[in-house]
Amino acid sequence: MTQDYTPKANLKIWLDGRLVPTAEAKISVFSHGLLYGDGVFEGIRVYGGRLFECRAHLERFANSLNAIRLQLPWTNDQIVEAMKETIKANGTKDGYIRLVALRGAGTLGIHPFRTVSPQVFIICDTIQMYEPSMYEKGMSVVTASTIRNHPNALAPQIKSLNYLNNILAKIEAIDAGCLEAVMLNHEGYVGECTGDNLFAVQNGRLRTPATHCGLLGGITRRLVLHFAQKRGIPTDECTMTRADLYFSQEMFISGTGAEICPITQFDKRPVGDGKPGPITKQVMSDFRGHIRSGEDLL
């Protein structure tokens, strides 16, 4: 089943140095970002009109740009000012920034240097990944048959526009009546979910797949590990199997859009007692407290 979607006409989009209405925010059909997914992005939360953990996101954005050898005509400071300008223009208090850099228009071959004028656009809008009830009662996830990209094919630390394998896994989740799926890597070990990092609690230890398992090291993931260590909760970044998840007493996901959301059913099996557990609740509380603090940790 598909649903019609009409972009909000009253949004102001920052496009290559100027704010334009949604209807005027256009890119060329010859853009290599469109034709080949040749570009990178960041998703950044806005809380109280403030960019959340901006420095960490901009560092990852710069690393992704360097990895694909895409040089922009704007500095990081100018990008930050552009995001602030976009937030102000849209009157956003709590929302979400999508920062996107594209290779630019070029020939119909994939040659990345036969292009002109890299493009950057910034969208500032609201976001709701999951229903509020899921944060209270937990969500259901399944294991997808679609695996993560091989890390030697596309480095997972590059936050690129190439999301097709994640989308295929998301379709599997939706077909199973869920909104999220666990993706395994090429060796059969747990990687991450379609758009979020994954955590499990086993015998009082908070465990998450290590980055060498082919996952994007999320900003929220780093915050979760920080909160846990500050609380004295033992943490492991390790190799995990699907069976390890079956033996977990708690599970949750973390991500910029999702924030922290409990998992209470995995592959049609209850996780623990089928309710969000104490460590999950503590992490959620610490995350909300960090938002209220108005300070960056990373």
TIVEXFI-172749 format. One record per residue (C-alpha): residue in three letters; x, y, z; residue number from 0. Coordinates in nm, 4 decimals, decimal comma. Each point is the difference from the previous one (the first is absolute). Layout:
TIVEXFI-172749
PT  nudo        xx        yy        zz  nulum
PT   ala         X         Y         Z    NUM
...
END
This chain:
TIVEXFI-172749
PT  nudo        xx        yy        zz  nulum
PT   met    0,0000    0,0000    0,0000      0
PT   thr    0,1315    0,3456   -0,0872      1
PT   gln   -0,0932    0,3373    0,1378      2
PT   asp   -0,0001    0,3362   -0,1738      3
PT   tyr    0,2445    0,2519    0,1380      4
PT   thr    0,0087    0,3700   -0,0760      5
PT   pro    0,3044    0,1926    0,1258      6
PT   lys   -0,0811    0,2895    0,2297      7
PT   ala   -0,0260    0,3053   -0,2235      8
PT   asn    0,0790    0,2450    0,2812      9
PT   leu    0,3450   -0,1386    0,0789     10
PT   lys    0,3119    0,1991   -0,0774     11
PT   ile    0,2775   -0,2149   -0,1455     12
PT   trp    0,3635    0,1128    0,0029     13
PT   leu    0,1351   -0,0788   -0,3463     14
PT   asp    0,3497    0,0991   -0,1091     15
PT   gly    0,0170    0,3137    0,2075     16
PT   arg   -0,3580    0,1280   -0,0034     17
PT   leu   -0,3325   -0,0774    0,1618     18
PT   val   -0,2733   -0,0963   -0,2444     19
PT   pro   -0,3593   -0,1284    0,0300     20
PT   thr   -0,0501   -0,3749   -0,0306     21
PT   ala   -0,1281    0,0332   -0,3584     22
PT   glu    0,3215    0,1736   -0,1074     23
PT   ala    0,2375   -0,2459    0,1697     24
PT   lys    0,1081   -0,1941   -0,3075     25
PT   ile    0,3035   -0,1906   -0,1210     26
PT   ser    0,1006   -0,0973   -0,3514     27
PT   val   -0,1060   -0,3379   -0,1410     28
PT   phe    0,3682   -0,0281   -0,0959     29
PT   ser    0,1144    0,0223    0,3606     30
PT   his    0,2220   -0,2950    0,0850     31
PT   gly   -0,1551    0,0043    0,3447     32
PT   leu   -0,3312   -0,0881   -0,1652     33
PT   leu    0,1302   -0,2247   -0,2778     34
PT   tyr    0,2483   -0,2020    0,2051     35
PT   gly   -0,0581    0,0798    0,3667     36
PT   asp    0,3325    0,1851   -0,0051     37
PT   gly   -0,0293    0,2062    0,3126     38
PT   val   -0,0134   -0,0014    0,3788     39
PT   phe   -0,2339    0,1291    0,2687     40
PT   glu   -0,0517    0,0607    0,3681     41
PT   gly   -0,3127    0,0010    0,2124     42
PT   ile    0,0160    0,2360    0,2969     43
PT   arg   -0,2619    0,0588    0,2663     44
PT   val   -0,1161    0,3463    0,0997     45
PT   tyr   -0,1074    0,0383    0,3619     46
PT   gly   -0,1094    0,3360    0,1338     47
PT   gly    0,1155    0,1626   -0,3240     48
PT   arg    0,3524   -0,1366    0,0543     49
PT   leu    0,2005   -0,2447   -0,2093     50
PT   phe    0,0556   -0,3142    0,2077     51
PT   glu    0,3571   -0,1371    0,0168     52
PT   cys    0,0844    0,2156   -0,3008     53
PT   arg    0,3776   -0,0389    0,0207     54
PT   ala   -0,0127   -0,3808   -0,0109     55
PT   his   -0,2385    0,0028   -0,2954     56
PT   leu    0,2100    0,2507   -0,1933     57
PT   glu    0,3129   -0,2055    0,0647     58
PT   arg   -0,1688   -0,3082   -0,1444     59
PT   phe   -0,1328    0,2039   -0,2938     60
PT   ala    0,3530    0,1245   -0,0764     61
PT   asn    0,1394   -0,3544    0,0258     62
PT   ser   -0,2639   -0,1280   -0,2427     63
PT   leu    0,0814    0,2795   -0,2454     64
PT   asn    0,3700   -0,0763    0,0202     65
PT   ala   -0,0609   -0,3712   -0,0490     66
PT   ile   -0,1806    0,0539   -0,3314     67
PT   arg    0,2325    0,2879   -0,0995     68
PT   leu   -0,2740    0,2568   -0,0229     69
PT   gln    0,1203    0,3515    0,0736     70
PT   leu   -0,2603    0,2656    0,0774     71
PT   pro    0,0320    0,3746   -0,0561     72
PT   trp   -0,1222    0,0584    0,3581     73
PT   thr    0,1900   -0,0422    0,3259     74
PT   asn   -0,1389   -0,1862    0,3012     75
PT   asp   -0,0647    0,3321    0,1726     76
PT   gln   -0,1978    0,1216   -0,2992     77
PT   ile   -0,2014   -0,3230   -0,0038     78
PT   val   -0,0823    0,0444    0,3694     79
PT   glu   -0,1145    0,3575   -0,0627     80
PT   ala   -0,2102   -0,1216   -0,2935     81
PT   met   -0,1716   -0,2568    0,2244     82
PT   lys   -0,0694    0,2645    0,2641     83
PT   glu   -0,1374    0,2295   -0,2688     84
PT   thr   -0,2305   -0,2771   -0,1209     85
PT   ile   -0,1221   -0,0732    0,3534     86
PT   lys   -0,0791    0,3684    0,0540     87
PT   ala   -0,1695    0,0400   -0,3394     88
PT   asn   -0,2332   -0,2897    0,0784     89
PT   gly   -0,0650    0,1040    0,3592     90
PT   thr    0,1030   -0,3461    0,1177     91
PT   lys    0,0206   -0,0689    0,3715     92
PT   asp    0,0124   -0,3798   -0,0014     93
PT   gly    0,0669   -0,1757   -0,3280     94
PT   tyr    0,2526   -0,1605   -0,2275     95
PT   ile    0,2638    0,1219   -0,2439     96
PT   arg    0,0894   -0,1957   -0,3111     97
PT   leu    0,3341    0,1214   -0,1363     98
PT   val    0,0792   -0,1406   -0,3457     99
PT   ala    0,3006    0,0413   -0,2301    100
PT   leu   -0,0194   -0,1155   -0,3630    101
PT   arg    0,2749   -0,0482   -0,2569    102
PT   gly   -0,1737    0,2322   -0,2467    103
PT   ala   -0,1096   -0,0164   -0,3623    104
PT   gly    0,2180   -0,1813   -0,2513    105
PT   thr    0,0228   -0,2498   -0,2816    106
PT   leu   -0,2105   -0,3166   -0,0132    107
PT   gly    0,3050   -0,2101    0,0864    108
PT   ile    0,0984   -0,0578    0,3622    109
PT   his    0,3277    0,1980   -0,0304    110
PT   pro   -0,0182    0,2077    0,3193    111
PT   phe    0,2270    0,2802   -0,1240    112
PT   arg   -0,1949    0,0758   -0,3153    113
PT   thr   -0,2476    0,1921    0,2092    114
PT   val   -0,0430    0,3649    0,0913    115
PT   ser   -0,1096    0,1886    0,3090    116
PT   pro   -0,0595   -0,2313    0,2960    117
PT   gln   -0,3331    0,0785    0,1616    118
PT   val   -0,1059    0,0268    0,3621    119
PT   phe   -0,3541    0,0246    0,1248    120
PT   ile   -0,1413    0,0166    0,3513    121
PT   ile   -0,3518   -0,1015    0,0982    122
PT   cys   -0,1398    0,0906    0,3412    123
PT   asp   -0,3236   -0,1761    0,0881    124
PT   thr   -0,1737   -0,2029    0,2681    125
PT   ile    0,0606   -0,3740    0,0313    126
PT   gln   -0,1767   -0,2905    0,1660    127
PT   met    0,1621   -0,3365   -0,0564    128
PT   tyr   -0,2297   -0,2045    0,2225    129
PT   glu   -0,3294    0,0405    0,1841    130
PT   pro    0,0297    0,1381    0,3556    131
PT   ser   -0,1486   -0,3224    0,1393    132
PT   met    0,3051   -0,1947   -0,1212    133
PT   tyr    0,2236    0,2009    0,2323    134
PT   glu   -0,2213   -0,1057    0,2920    135
PT   lys   -0,0806   -0,3610   -0,0925    136
PT   gly    0,2824   -0,0894   -0,2381    137
PT   met    0,0125   -0,1023   -0,3631    138
PT   ser    0,0202   -0,3244   -0,1946    139
PT   val    0,2878   -0,0759   -0,2369    140
PT   val    0,0979   -0,2921   -0,2208    141
PT   thr    0,3211   -0,1244   -0,1588    142
PT   ala    0,0273    0,0968   -0,3663    143
PT   ser    0,1364   -0,2338   -0,2666    144
PT   thr    0,1572    0,3025   -0,1716    145
PT   ile    0,3487    0,0451    0,1431    146
PT   arg    0,2127    0,3072    0,0592    147
PT   asn    0,2302    0,1092   -0,2812    148
PT   his    0,3409   -0,1655    0,0119    149
PT   pro    0,2351    0,2521    0,1670    150
PT   asn    0,2528   -0,0416   -0,2799    151
PT   ala   -0,2688    0,0955   -0,2513    152
PT   leu   -0,1228    0,3104    0,1797    153
PT   ala    0,1503    0,1109    0,3299    154
PT   pro   -0,2830    0,0219    0,2541    155
PT   gln    0,1530    0,3103    0,1573    156
PT   ile   -0,0819    0,1937   -0,3172    157
PT   lys   -0,3520    0,1326    0,0508    158
PT   ser   -0,0794   -0,0175   -0,3674    159
PT   leu   -0,3194    0,0315   -0,2021    160
PT   asn    0,0231   -0,3705   -0,0876    161
PT   tyr   -0,2746   -0,1448    0,2203    162
PT   leu   -0,1614   -0,2547   -0,2293    163
PT   asn    0,0963   -0,3066    0,2034    164
PT   asn   -0,1371    0,1688    0,3136    165
PT   ile   -0,3214    0,0772   -0,1879    166
PT   leu   -0,0359   -0,3633   -0,1100    167
PT   ala    0,0409   -0,1096    0,3623    168
PT   lys   -0,2549    0,2633    0,1070    169
PT   ile   -0,2464   -0,1499   -0,2505    170
PT   glu    0,0543   -0,3397    0,1643    171
PT   ala   -0,0793    0,1553    0,3381    172
PT   ile   -0,3168    0,1641   -0,1296    173
PT   asp   -0,1105   -0,3245   -0,1649    174
PT   ala    0,0429   -0,1686    0,3399    175
PT   gly   -0,2158    0,2627    0,1696    176
PT   cys    0,2953    0,1853    0,1558    177
PT   leu    0,1716    0,3321   -0,0602    178
PT   glu    0,3575   -0,1124    0,0583    179
PT   ala    0,2222   -0,2985   -0,0795    180
PT   val    0,3344   -0,1293    0,1210    181
PT   met    0,2528   -0,0339   -0,2827    182
PT   leu    0,2821   -0,2539    0,0148    183
PT   asn    0,3374    0,0506   -0,1652    184
PT   his    0,1663   -0,2134   -0,2687    185
PT   glu    0,1289   -0,2398    0,2684    186
PT   gly   -0,3410   -0,0469    0,1594    187
PT   tyr    0,0690    0,2163    0,3049    188
PT   val   -0,2281    0,2790    0,1188    189
PT   gly    0,0734    0,3350   -0,1625    190
PT   glu   -0,2695    0,2570    0,0641    191
PT   cys   -0,3611    0,0737   -0,0836    192
PT   thr   -0,1208    0,1633   -0,3212    193
PT   gly    0,0498    0,3502    0,1347    194
PT   asp    0,1078   -0,0396    0,3612    195
PT   asn    0,2672   -0,1553    0,2175    196
PT   leu   -0,0884   -0,2928    0,2239    197
PT   phe    0,0612   -0,0727    0,3695    198
PT   ala   -0,0722   -0,3077    0,2117    199
PT   val    0,0215   -0,0613    0,3745    200
PT   gln    0,1280   -0,3370    0,1162    201
PT   asn    0,0502   -0,0757    0,3686    202
PT   gly    0,0398    0,3658    0,0881    203
PT   arg    0,2445    0,0791   -0,2834    204
PT   leu   -0,0887    0,2397   -0,2796    205
PT   arg    0,1205   -0,1440   -0,3309    206
PT   thr    0,0061    0,1441   -0,3504    207
PT   pro    0,1597   -0,1216   -0,3237    208
PT   ala    0,3513    0,1366   -0,0538    209
PT   thr    0,0534    0,2356   -0,2931    210
PT   his    0,2157   -0,2626   -0,1760    211
PT   cys   -0,3222   -0,2016   -0,0407    212
PT   gly   -0,0988    0,2347   -0,2824    213
PT   leu   -0,2105    0,2675    0,1633    214
PT   leu   -0,0063    0,3757    0,0100    215
PT   gly    0,1282    0,1213    0,3349    216
PT   gly   -0,2950    0,2185    0,0926    217
PT   ile    0,0213    0,3213    0,1999    218
PT   thr   -0,2851   -0,1148    0,2254    219
PT   arg    0,1759   -0,3360    0,0362    220
PT   arg    0,3052    0,1815    0,1363    221
PT   leu   -0,2207    0,1906    0,2446    222
PT   val   -0,1596   -0,3241    0,1239    223
PT   leu    0,3427   -0,1495    0,0712    224
PT   his    0,0978    0,3193    0,1813    225
PT   phe   -0,3144   -0,0073    0,2181    226
PT   ala    0,0497   -0,3666    0,0839    227
PT   gln    0,3647    0,0403    0,0950    228
PT   lys   -0,0830    0,3029    0,2148    229
PT   arg   -0,2621   -0,2120    0,1796    230
PT   gly    0,2452   -0,2846    0,0520    231
PT   ile   -0,1902   -0,2322   -0,2313    232
PT   pro    0,2493   -0,2436   -0,1605    233
PT   thr    0,0107    0,0418   -0,3784    234
PT   asp    0,1292   -0,2184   -0,2822    235
PT   glu    0,0544    0,0942   -0,3644    236
PT   cys    0,0225   -0,3492   -0,1376    237
PT   thr   -0,0936   -0,2610   -0,2586    238
PT   met   -0,3574   -0,1165    0,0510    239
PT   thr   -0,2056   -0,2762   -0,1560    240
PT   arg   -0,3717   -0,0173   -0,0597    241
PT   ala   -0,0193   -0,2578    0,2798    242
PT   asp    0,1652    0,2474    0,2372    243
PT   leu   -0,2973    0,2278   -0,0541    244
PT   tyr   -0,2415   -0,2814    0,0863    245
PT   phe    0,1759   -0,0352    0,3374    246
PT   ser   -0,0235    0,3710    0,0825    247
PT   gln   -0,2106    0,1354    0,2855    248
PT   glu   -0,0337    0,3435   -0,1639    249
PT   met    0,0483    0,1521   -0,3448    250
PT   phe   -0,0289    0,3501   -0,1423    251
PT   ile    0,0948    0,2055   -0,3017    252
PT   ser    0,1755    0,3354   -0,0167    253
PT   gly    0,0128    0,2601   -0,2731    254
PT   thr   -0,0305    0,3699   -0,0712    255
PT   gly   -0,3544   -0,0320   -0,1308    256
PT   ala   -0,1121   -0,2849    0,2256    257
PT   glu    0,1806    0,1242    0,3136    258
PT   ile   -0,0231   -0,2984    0,2429    259
PT   cys   -0,2823   -0,2478   -0,0557    260
PT   pro   -0,0481   -0,3316    0,1860    261
PT   ile   -0,0373   -0,3321   -0,1809    262
PT   thr   -0,2344   -0,2390    0,1782    263
PT   gln   -0,0474   -0,2608   -0,2721    264
PT   phe    0,2645   -0,1485   -0,2283    265
PT   asp   -0,0778   -0,2532   -0,2738    266
PT   lys   -0,3452   -0,0502    0,1558    267
PT   arg    0,1594   -0,0843    0,3374    268
PT   pro   -0,0365    0,2175    0,3104    269
PT   val    0,3150    0,1752    0,1151    270
PT   gly    0,0358   -0,0638    0,3732    271
PT   asp   -0,3406    0,0420    0,1594    272
PT   gly   -0,1316    0,1809   -0,3072    273
PT   lys    0,0314    0,3444    0,1580    274
PT   pro    0,2699    0,2710   -0,0165    275
PT   gly    0,2661   -0,0912    0,2554    276
PT   pro    0,1748    0,2073    0,2694    277
PT   ile    0,3220    0,0675   -0,1910    278
PT   thr   -0,1953    0,1041   -0,3082    279
PT   lys   -0,2115    0,2366    0,2098    280
PT   gln    0,3109    0,1447    0,1651    281
PT   val    0,1652    0,0670   -0,3365    282
PT   met   -0,3193    0,1631   -0,1266    283
PT   ser   -0,0133    0,2205    0,3090    284
PT   asp    0,3661    0,0983   -0,0335    285
PT   phe   -0,0521    0,0844   -0,3663    286
PT   arg   -0,2964    0,2260    0,0785    287
PT   gly    0,2041    0,1634    0,2750    288
PT   his    0,2822    0,0664   -0,2433    289
PT   ile   -0,2443    0,1679   -0,2390    290
PT   arg   -0,1207    0,2267    0,2788    291
PT   ser    0,3561    0,0900    0,0996    292
PT   gly    0,0562    0,1893   -0,3237    293
PT   glu    0,3646   -0,1131   -0,0060    294
PT   asp    0,1995   -0,2196   -0,2368    295
PT   leu    0,1958   -0,2962    0,1288    296
PT   leu    0,1738   -0,1249   -0,3135    297
END
